[in-house]
Amino acid sequence: MATNDITTTSADETRAPKSAASRVDRPASAFTGARDENAAGRTTISDGVVAKVAGIAAREVPGVYALGGGGARAFGAIRDAINATDLTQGVKVEVGETQAAADLTIVVEYPSPIQEVAGNVRAAVAGAISRLVGLEVVEVNVEVNDVHIPGDDSNDDEPSRVS
C-alpha cells in the first residue's frame, strides 16, 4: 500500500510533500547566524555590471578624457545634460562562468603619453573586475579613438562672430 507524504497540521491547512532537494524547510541547525562560506546558493553577475565596473575604473585613470567613439560621446553629452550618464559607454565585455574579457574605446587627454594611459587603463580595469566582481580577467583591449586637446572645447563665453 502506498503512503501519502502530505502532512495535515489542521483541518484546513496542508503542507506539500517534503523532499531531500527542498530549498526551504531546512533544519534550524543549518542557520547559525554567522557567515558561512559553504552556504548554499548561486550568484549571477550581469554583463552590464561588469561593464559598469570597467567603465568606472577606466574613467578614474589620469589622462582618460572620455570613453566611446564620436557618436557615442555625442549621445553621452545629451545624457549628461539630463543627468543620466551611461557609465558603460565605450565598454564591451564578455563574461563567462569564471572569466571576463573587456574591450574599451577611450579618448586620451593631450599631452598624456598614450601607451602609458592605455597600460594604466588595462591595469585598472583588470584589477577592478578581479577585485569587485571576482572574475579572472583574460584580456583587456584598449582602443584609443581620439586625442582631446583642451582648447578644442567650445567656449560659450565668446561672442558669436555672426549675427
Salt bridges, closest charged atoms under 4 A:
GLU37 OE2 - ARG35 NE 3.03
ASP86 OD2 - ARG79 NH2 3.81
GLU109 OE2 - HIS148 ND1 3.15
ASP146 OD2 - ARG73 NH2 3.46
ASP153 OD1 - HIS148 NE2 2.78
